[in-house]
């Protein structure tokens, strides 16, 4: 079930990116949710805020390590749905951006927060962020609580 979810999220990510590339010129911005979110087509060869720009090999290594960590944590998840959901989101986000980096040498980003200065990001980034938050919440607040009762 979680693998199917992760693959579905990867597909959504790739469809959104393909739509942006097909319908928005590079650098073009269009309103999406007025005052909240715009779509801006950019190519990112780095991470958030263009950190490590052009260092694709770093991201290949990080992705392989992340996939290994997700697999290792999965074994330890003891079937906890919330924990596994977080791991599936991390898996989807890592694979979604990895596909872009392998295929194009950059990641297509498009979501721009209008009410604050924040990095332009994509669906895979959102999956990664929510997944990491889920895993951290589980590990910090729930892991081992049932065994202590």
C-alpha positions in Angstrom: 0.0 0.0 0.0 2.7 2.5 1.0 4.8 1.7 -2.1 1.8 2.3 -4.3 1.2 5.6 -2.5 4.9 6.6 -3.1 4.7 5.7 -6.8 1.4 7.6 -7.1 3.0 10.7 -5.6 6.0 10.4 -7.9 3.6 10.3 -10.8 1.8 13.4 -9.6 5.1 15.2 -9.2 6.2 14.3 -12.7 2.9 15.3 -14.2 2.9 18.7 -12.4 6.5 19.3 -13.6 5.6 18.3 -17.2 2.6 20.6 -17.2 4.7 23.6 -15.9 7.4 23.0 -18.6 4.7 22.7 -21.3 2.6 25.7 -20.3 5.0 28.3 -18.6 8.0 29.8 -20.1 11.2 29.6 -18.1 11.0 32.4 -15.5 7.3 33.1 -16.1 5.0 33.6 -13.1 1.2 33.2 -13.0 -1.1 33.6 -10.1 -2.5 30.4 -8.6 -4.0 31.2 -5.2 -4.0 35.1 -5.0 -1.8 36.5 -2.3 -0.8 33.0 -1.2 0.8 30.9 -4.0 2.0 31.6 -7.5 3.5 29.3 -10.1 7.0 30.3 -11.3 8.8 28.0 -13.7 12.5 27.8 -12.7 15.3 25.2 -13.1 17.2 24.5 -9.9 20.6 22.8 -10.1 21.0 23.1 -6.3 18.9 22.4 -3.2 16.6 24.9 -1.4 17.7 28.5 -2.0 20.1 27.1 -4.7 22.5 25.7 -2.1 25.2 23.6 -3.7 24.2 24.8 -7.1 25.6 22.7 -9.9 26.9 20.0 -7.6 24.7 17.2 -9.0 27.0 14.4 -7.7 26.3 15.5 -4.1 22.6 15.1 -4.7 23.0 11.6 -6.3 25.0 10.5 -3.2 22.5 12.1 -0.8 19.6 10.4 -2.6 21.2 7.0 -2.5 21.9 7.5 1.2 18.4 8.7 1.8 16.9 5.7 0.1 19.1 3.4 2.2 18.0 5.2 5.4 14.3 4.9 4.4 14.7 1.1 3.8 16.5 0.7 7.2 13.9 2.8 9.0 11.1 0.8 7.3 12.4 -2.4 8.9 12.2 -0.6 12.3 8.7 0.9 11.7 6.8 -2.1 13.2 3.9 -1.4 11.0 3.1 2.0 12.5 0.9 3.7 9.8 1.9 7.3 10.6 5.6 6.4 10.6 5.3 4.5 7.3 3.3 7.3 5.8 6.2 9.6 6.5 8.7 7.2 5.1 6.6 6.8 1.9 6.5 10.6 1.5 10.2 10.8 1.9 10.7 8.0 -0.7 8.3 9.8 -3.1 10.1 13.1 -2.8 13.5 11.7 -3.1 12.7 9.7 -6.2 10.7 12.5 -7.8 13.7 14.9 -7.7 16.2 12.2 -8.5 14.3 11.5 -11.8 14.7 15.1 -12.7 18.4 15.3 -11.8 19.2 12.1 -13.8 17.1 13.0 -16.8 17.8 16.8 -17.0 20.6 17.7 -14.7 18.3 20.0 -12.8 15.0 20.0 -10.9 12.0 21.9 -12.1 10.5 24.0 -9.4 7.3 26.0 -9.5 5.5 26.8 -6.3 6.2 30.3 -5.0 4.9 31.5 -1.7 3.6 35.0 -2.2 3.2 36.3 1.4 6.8 35.7 2.5 10.3 35.3 1.0 10.7 31.5 0.6 12.4 29.2 -1.8 10.5 28.2 -4.9 9.8 24.5 -4.5 8.0 21.5 -6.2 5.6 18.8 -5.2 8.5 16.3 -4.5 10.0 18.9 -2.1 6.7 19.2 -0.3 6.5 15.4 0.0 10.0 15.3 1.5 9.2 18.1 4.0 5.9 16.6 5.2 7.5 13.1 5.3 10.4 14.3 7.4 8.0 16.1 9.8 5.9 12.9 10.2 9.0 10.8 10.9 10.4 13.3 13.4 7.0 13.6 15.2 6.7 9.9 15.4 10.3 9.4 16.6 10.2 12.3 19.1 6.7 11.7 20.6 5.4 8.2 19.9 8.3 5.8 19.3 8.5 3.5 22.3 5.5 5.0 24.1 3.4 1.9 23.6 6.1 -0.4 25.0 6.4 1.8 28.1 2.7 1.4 28.9 
